[in-house]
Amino acid sequence: MSHPLPDPLPIGSLALTLKRTDPRNAGLAVEILAHVGAAPEWRIEDGYRVRRIDGQPIPSSITPSACRT
């Protein structure tokens, strides 16, 4: 039986990334830092600011300087 995920994911939660557009990003263990919501200009329906738990950079990510905030 599956359990629904909270919406949004709580800050500090651990998660695995999905493939989406770059297969290098699939299956990375990350910590949720912030929920940023939708970013239509990047085709993101529900975005999060995350960091890898192993300290390595995310191969393909949108940086804050690339987003309008």
N, C-alpha and C positions, 0 to 999 in steps of 0.2 A: 504494500500500500504506500503510495507516495504522499508526502506532506506538502502543503502549499508553502512557498517561500514568503517571508514577510515583505511588504512593499512600502518603502524601499528597504534594501538590505541594511542592517544595522552597522554603524561605524565600528570598526575593529573586527568585523566578521572576516573569516577566511573563505575564499571562493576559488574556483577554477575558471579560467578564461575559456571562451569559445573560439572557434576558428574564425568566423565572420569573413573578412576580406583577405586576411593575411594568415596563411597556415602556420607561420612561425610563432604566432600568438596562441595557438591551441594548447590547452592543458597547462597553462602556467598557474602556479599557486600564488595567489595575491591576497593582500589585506585591503579591505575597503577603507578608504580614507575619507571620502565624501560622496554624497549623491549629488550629481549635477543636473540630472534630468535630461530632457530632450535637447538634441543639437541637430536640427534638421539639415543644416548646411553640411554636416558630416554624415548624414543618413544614420544618426544614432537616435534610437527611440527612447532609451533609458540609460543615460551615461553615469559612470562612476569614476572618481579619481582613485587610483589604486597604486600600490607598489608591490613588487615581487617580494615574497618572504625570504628569498635567498639573496636579496640585495643586488641582483643583476638588473641591467636595464631591460625594459620591454622592447623586443625587436622592432615593433612598428606601433607607435603610439602617437596620439595627438597631444602636443605639449600646450601648456597654458598660453604661451605666446602665439600659438596658431589659432586660438579661440578668441572670439569676442566676448569679453566679460564686463 
